[in-house]
Amino acid sequence: MLVQEKKGNIESTDIGNRTIDYLALEWFETQKRIMHKHSQAGIEVAIKFLGGGQNLTQGDILFMDDKTVIAVDILPCEVIVIRPKNMFEMASVCYEIGNKHLPLFYDNEDVLVVFDAPLFRLLSASGYDVSQDNRKLLNPLKTSVAAHGHNGGPGESLFSKIMKLTNPQ
């Protein structure tokens, strides 16, 4: 079966008494535009998203007929759980992880990042409240920071704005 667009999400779509057949995806597969997988019931699913911005999320409906719904199930993975004590610590830890170009996720008050032993040791040694767990990475922290220039105009980056706020001259 070829899927070219999402049909909704099981949280916001009335699926009635249809059977849900899940398509299990790793967290990093949710941004792929083209892939071939098999659902839990063994149905071959070919995803080919032509347009941008169609990242898959937990419960997205890929197919629906009178009897069955094929929906996305993001698999849990090994993560580092960081519990910042305040906003300064939140900013600092996000900056540290962002410098490593690793994707960040959040879950309530926790910051999550895919487990990496050297990063875990660094964060622990730096005094952050960290632990290791298995969790679904469902809520990515969306960053739209442009390359930081120094023009100060309307195209000014978030990084530049933060620097001005913390170091006015």
GIDA-V477090 format. One record per helix or strand of 3 or more residues. SS is the DSSP state (hx for helix, st for strand). FROM is the first residue (numbers start at 0). TO is the last residue. If there is no record, write none. Layout:
SS&FROM&TO, SS&FROM&TO
This chain:
st&18&24, hx&26&30, st&33&37, st&43&47, st&59&63, st&67&73, st&76&81, hx&86&98, st&104&106, st&109&113, hx&116&124, st&129&134, hx&157&165
